[in-house]
Amino acid sequence: MTTSTDKQQEIYNQQGFLSALPVLTDTELREARHAFSELEKEFGEEYTQYSLHNVHLQYPWVMGLTTHPRILEVVKAILGPDVILLDSRFICKYPTVKAANIQENEGGETKSEGNTGENGLPYVAWHQDMRYWGIAGGSVLSVWLALDDSLKENGALQVVPGSHCSGMFPHHQASRPGNMLSVNQEIPEELVQADKAVFCPLLAGQMSIHDGLLVHASDANTSQRRRCGFVIRYVPTCAYPIQDPDRPRKFHATVLACGTDQFNHFSNKST
């Protein structure tokens, strides 16, 4: 492990996330964006918004993203040399606000009129990934790889630094319409230290990573620009699935991303 990755691991352990890490070259980004546009043409934006789940098993170019050397270099620095790809999903927030509803403030930033929660624009409520993942024996690390610039106005990731050290928070059903989480859950507002939250803006081709217990969310896209990212979940090979009725997610698309697997806790794993 180099001095650079030592420092990354130290910051990650303290804060629960790292952001703005370079991954894709200009050529790789252009090719990935073109390939994704072909999926948009084939399936339509309503589907590609959230339903391209675990397609790394179908498309070699997607599998190539999950095993990109720059991603795995950081993942191995955090989780160790033996890593399983647990799950993947494309998440796109498409422009949903008409130009007439966009205002420009004095700082040149755009904002929408009205409350985005009330009009049901897609957003992601405050939550922890581990609330949905029946995993024990090791940490879950989530990668957000930006195919588009991910900025405040088009719904960039927000995190509460250090919140991964507080254990699992209770979640309940969200009352605000538009929540993109598949089970429509959120951490109660009074438990979230939203005043300590920070944005994780990314340029296309960069990534952020965060711990499975980090409290995070993202607002609606109130710009006229798409925000598309590829989310990849990794676990060390020592992790294993558990039977938990409150966390019923199954893992049908696991792949050995790097190293060796002496545990074989995921029987369906591809190599």
C-alpha positions as CSV (number, residue, x, y, z in Angstrom):
1,M,0.0,0.0,0.0
2,T,1.4,3.4,-1.0
3,T,1.5,6.6,1.1
4,S,-1.4,7.9,-1.0
5,T,-3.6,4.9,-0.4
6,D,-2.7,4.9,3.3
7,K,-3.9,8.5,3.5
8,Q,-7.1,7.6,1.6
9,Q,-7.8,4.7,4.0
10,E,-7.3,7.0,7.0
11,I,-9.7,9.7,5.7
12,Y,-12.2,7.0,4.7
13,N,-12.2,5.4,8.1
14,Q,-12.7,8.8,9.8
15,Q,-15.2,10.4,7.4
16,G,-16.9,7.4,5.8
17,F,-16.3,8.6,2.3
18,L,-13.9,9.9,-0.4
19,S,-14.9,12.0,-3.3
20,A,-13.7,13.4,-6.7
21,L,-11.3,10.5,-7.4
22,P,-10.3,10.3,-11.0
23,V,-11.2,7.1,-12.9
24,L,-12.1,7.3,-16.6
25,T,-9.9,8.7,-19.3
26,D,-11.6,11.0,-21.9
27,T,-11.8,8.1,-24.3
28,E,-13.2,5.7,-21.7
29,L,-15.8,8.2,-20.6
30,R,-16.9,8.9,-24.2
31,E,-17.3,5.2,-24.9
32,A,-19.2,4.6,-21.7
33,R,-21.6,7.5,-22.4
34,H,-22.2,6.2,-25.9
35,A,-22.9,2.7,-24.7
36,F,-25.3,4.0,-22.1
37,S,-27.1,6.1,-24.8
38,E,-27.7,2.9,-26.7
39,L,-29.4,1.5,-23.6
40,E,-31.5,4.6,-23.4
41,K,-32.6,4.2,-27.0
42,E,-33.4,0.5,-26.4
43,F,-35.3,0.7,-23.1
44,G,-36.4,4.3,-22.8
45,E,-35.6,6.9,-20.1
46,E,-38.4,5.7,-17.7
47,Y,-36.6,2.3,-17.5
48,T,-33.0,3.5,-17.5
49,Q,-33.7,5.9,-14.7
50,Y,-33.5,3.2,-12.1
51,S,-34.1,-0.3,-13.6
52,L,-30.7,-1.2,-15.1
53,H,-29.9,-3.4,-12.2
54,N,-26.9,-5.9,-12.3
55,V,-26.5,-5.5,-16.0
56,H,-22.8,-6.1,-15.6
57,L,-23.7,-9.8,-16.2
58,Q,-25.1,-8.9,-19.6
59,Y,-22.8,-6.2,-21.1
60,P,-19.0,-6.6,-21.1
61,W,-18.5,-2.8,-21.1
62,V,-20.4,-2.6,-17.8
63,M,-18.4,-5.4,-16.3
64,G,-15.3,-3.5,-17.5
65,L,-16.4,-0.6,-15.4
66,T,-16.8,-2.7,-12.3
67,T,-13.2,-4.0,-12.6
68,H,-11.6,-0.8,-13.8
69,P,-8.0,-0.7,-12.3
70,R,-8.5,2.8,-10.8
71,I,-11.6,1.7,-9.0
72,L,-10.2,-1.5,-7.7
73,E,-7.0,0.2,-6.6
74,V,-9.0,2.3,-4.1
75,V,-11.4,-0.5,-3.2
76,K,-8.5,-2.8,-2.3
77,A,-6.9,-0.1,-0.2
78,I,-10.1,0.0,1.9
79,L,-11.4,-3.6,1.9
80,G,-8.2,-5.6,1.3
81,P,-7.0,-7.6,-1.7
82,D,-9.8,-10.1,-2.0
83,V,-13.0,-8.4,-3.1
84,I,-16.5,-9.5,-4.3
85,L,-18.6,-7.4,-6.6
86,L,-22.0,-7.6,-4.8
87,D,-24.4,-5.5,-6.9
88,S,-24.6,-2.7,-9.5
89,R,-27.1,-0.2,-10.8
90,F,-27.3,2.8,-13.1
91,I,-29.2,5.7,-11.5
92,C,-30.2,8.6,-13.7
93,K,-32.0,11.8,-12.7
94,Y,-33.3,13.2,-15.9
95,P,-34.2,16.9,-16.3
96,T,-37.8,17.3,-15.1
97,V,-38.3,21.0,-14.7
98,K,-39.4,23.1,-17.7
99,A,-37.3,26.1,-18.7
100,A,-40.0,28.4,-17.7
101,N,-39.8,27.1,-14.1
102,I,-36.0,27.7,-13.8
103,Q,-34.7,30.9,-12.4
104,E,-31.1,32.0,-12.3
105,N,-29.9,33.7,-9.1
106,E,-27.3,36.4,-8.8
107,G,-24.5,33.8,-8.4
108,G,-25.4,32.2,-11.7
109,E,-26.8,29.0,-10.1
110,T,-30.2,27.7,-11.3
111,K,-33.0,26.9,-9.0
112,S,-36.6,25.8,-9.5
113,E,-39.7,27.6,-8.3
114,G,-41.6,25.9,-5.5
115,N,-40.8,22.9,-3.3
116,T,-39.4,20.0,-5.2
117,G,-40.7,17.5,-2.7
118,E,-44.2,18.7,-3.1
119,N,-44.3,18.3,-6.9
120,G,-42.9,14.8,-6.7
121,L,-39.6,15.2,-8.6
122,P,-37.3,12.2,-8.1
123,Y,-35.0,12.4,-5.2
124,V,-33.2,10.0,-2.8
125,A,-34.2,10.3,0.9
126,W,-31.7,10.2,3.8
127,H,-30.7,6.5,4.3
128,Q,-28.0,4.0,4.9
129,D,-27.2,1.3,2.3
130,M,-26.8,-1.4,4.9
131,R,-30.5,-0.9,5.9
132,Y,-31.3,-2.9,2.7
133,W,-28.4,-5.3,2.6
134,G,-28.4,-8.5,4.6
135,I,-24.6,-8.7,4.9
136,A,-22.4,-9.5,7.9
137,G,-18.8,-10.2,8.5
138,G,-17.4,-7.3,6.5
139,S,-18.1,-3.8,5.3
140,V,-20.1,-2.8,2.2
141,L,-18.4,-0.2,0.1
142,S,-20.4,1.8,-2.5
143,V,-18.9,3.4,-5.5
144,W,-20.6,6.2,-7.4
145,L,-19.1,6.6,-10.9
146,A,-20.2,9.7,-12.7
147,L,-21.1,9.5,-16.4
148,D,-22.3,13.1,-16.2
149,D,-21.2,16.0,-14.1
150,S,-22.9,15.5,-10.7
151,L,-23.4,19.0,-9.2
152,K,-25.6,20.6,-6.6
153,E,-28.2,21.8,-9.1
154,N,-28.7,18.4,-10.8
155,G,-28.9,16.4,-7.6
156,A,-25.4,15.5,-6.4
157,L,-24.8,13.1,-3.5
158,Q,-24.9,14.6,0.0
159,V,-23.3,12.8,3.0
160,V,-23.1,13.3,6.7
161,P,-19.4,12.9,7.5
162,G,-18.6,10.4,10.3
163,S,-22.2,9.1,10.5
164,H,-21.0,5.6,9.7
165,C,-19.6,5.4,13.2
166,S,-23.1,5.7,14.8
167,G,-24.4,2.3,13.8
168,M,-27.7,1.6,12.1
169,F,-30.4,4.2,12.3
170,P,-34.1,3.4,12.3
171,H,-35.9,4.0,8.9
172,H,-39.5,4.5,8.2
173,Q,-41.7,5.0,5.2
174,A,-41.1,8.4,3.5
175,S,-44.1,10.7,3.3
176,R,-42.7,13.0,0.7
177,P,-43.5,11.9,-2.8
178,G,-40.8,11.1,-5.4
179,N,-38.4,9.0,-3.3
180,M,-36.4,6.8,-5.7
181,L,-35.5,4.2,-3.1
182,S,-37.2,1.0,-4.1
183,V,-38.8,0.5,-0.6
184,N,-39.5,4.2,-0.1
185,Q,-37.8,4.4,3.3
186,E,-35.9,7.2,5.0
187,I,-34.2,8.0,8.3
188,P,-36.5,10.2,10.4
189,E,-35.7,13.9,9.9
190,E,-35.0,14.5,13.6
191,L,-32.2,11.8,13.6
192,V,-30.3,13.3,10.6
193,Q,-27.7,15.9,11.3
194,A,-28.5,17.7,8.0
195,D,-26.7,20.8,9.1
196,K,-23.4,18.8,9.0
197,A,-24.1,17.4,5.5
198,V,-21.7,18.1,2.6
199,F,-22.1,17.8,-1.1
200,C,-19.9,15.4,-3.1
201,P,-19.8,17.1,-6.5
202,L,-18.2,15.0,-9.3
203,L,-17.1,15.7,-12.8
204,A,-17.9,13.1,-15.4
205,G,-15.4,10.3,-15.1
206,Q,-14.7,10.8,-11.4
207,M,-16.1,8.7,-8.5
208,S,-16.9,8.9,-4.9
209,I,-17.0,6.0,-2.5
210,H,-18.8,5.6,0.8
211,D,-19.3,3.2,3.6
212,G,-22.5,1.1,3.8
213,L,-23.4,2.8,7.1
214,L,-22.8,6.4,6.0
215,V,-26.0,8.5,6.0
216,H,-26.5,10.0,2.6
217,A,-29.2,11.4,0.2
218,S,-29.6,13.5,-2.9
219,D,-32.0,16.2,-3.9
220,A,-34.1,16.4,-7.1
221,N,-32.6,17.4,-10.4
222,T,-33.8,21.0,-10.8
223,S,-31.5,21.8,-13.7
224,Q,-31.9,21.0,-17.4
225,R,-29.0,18.6,-17.4
226,R,-29.1,14.8,-16.9
227,R,-27.3,13.4,-13.9
228,C,-26.3,9.7,-14.6
229,G,-24.1,7.6,-12.4
230,F,-23.2,4.0,-12.0
231,V,-23.4,2.6,-8.5
232,I,-21.2,-0.4,-7.7
233,R,-21.2,-2.3,-4.3
234,Y,-18.2,-4.3,-3.1
235,V,-17.6,-6.5,0.0
236,P,-14.5,-8.3,1.2
237,T,-14.6,-12.1,0.6
238,C,-15.0,-12.7,4.3
239,A,-18.4,-11.0,4.3
240,Y,-21.5,-13.3,4.0
241,P,-25.2,-13.0,3.4
242,I,-27.6,-13.4,6.3
243,Q,-31.3,-14.3,6.7
244,D,-32.9,-11.1,8.0
245,P,-36.6,-10.4,7.3
246,D,-35.9,-6.7,7.7
247,R,-33.1,-6.8,5.1
248,P,-34.4,-9.4,2.5
249,R,-32.2,-8.3,-0.5
250,K,-30.8,-11.4,-2.3
251,F,-27.5,-11.4,-4.2
252,H,-27.8,-13.1,-7.6
253,A,-25.1,-11.3,-9.5
254,T,-22.0,-11.6,-7.4
255,V,-18.6,-11.8,-9.1
256,L,-15.0,-12.1,-7.7
257,A,-13.7,-8.7,-8.6
258,C,-10.1,-9.3,-7.6
259,G,-7.9,-11.6,-5.5
260,T,-9.0,-15.1,-4.3
261,D,-12.1,-16.3,-2.4
262,Q,-11.2,-18.9,0.3
263,F,-14.6,-18.5,1.9
264,N,-17.2,-19.1,-0.9
265,H,-20.0,-17.5,1.0
266,F,-21.7,-16.5,-2.2
267,S,-22.5,-19.8,-3.9
268,N,-23.7,-18.2,-7.1
269,K,-20.5,-16.2,-7.6
270,S,-19.0,-15.9,-11.1
271,T,-15.3,-15.8,-11.6
